């Protein structure tokens, strides 16, 4: 993908041109990114490399990856200069030795597949908690200038319909619900970040991301917006098996990257920041109708038994982003037809 895709190229240019990001603080620095081959991780690494070349920052990115072969394919066009991008092969649960200095850490490695959260809940929690502990220990040992942990809107549980969710809200999560292995693991990791900030002075910050979309989403991604996009591309009707009552905001991947960098460089240690494009707030049913209208297809409802599908119950997640916007960040979701989004 890299710079050949005009949509992705535009996104990289937008990231590199963001005036609210203090790019000079990254000059000559080394940034470790975990979860680097994922949707957000890949866009982040690409954005950093693009900005590095455009601005001549002398930046080094270390990308922690589990599968070296897959990573080499994914980052093929960016691996020409080892002083710019290097792959570090290993896992967050058992970090490999990293000899060089590290100035900043973006910790995005996490279980992301809903079915896996149900099928492998213990591993989901282990990756979250043990992985975050390893990264925080590394941050302490290296004396990093900043670290940001990528958390999730799911930590808020089930806010009431019509309630604007701020970072001070406390969610209710049943520990006996196996699907909650993911948000509870995130909460535990957030607590670790705050503990290391308070006790050891590690400059760890937290960003709570809503659901993200943008270039690079796997064609077979199981999230609803991906399914809606496939329906448009394949010319088939959208079939909803629930009433589609869940409401949330979304976030474009390039905006997620600028939000992450803003929190990394401007955020306060031990604090959490919501990240969402509030203008996108809608229900799943509303999104389906909008996509269908623009894509020339229809929406059909076939409501049946939805138990054990791995997805959370109906939620109303209207996230307040005032705290993040106070750091200078703003969303800039591109205006383009549904059929062009992928």
Order of alpha helices (4+ residues) and beta strands (2+ residues): alpha-beta-alpha-beta-alpha-beta-beta-alpha-alpha-beta-beta-alpha-beta-beta-alpha-beta-beta-alpha-beta-beta-alpha-beta-beta-alpha
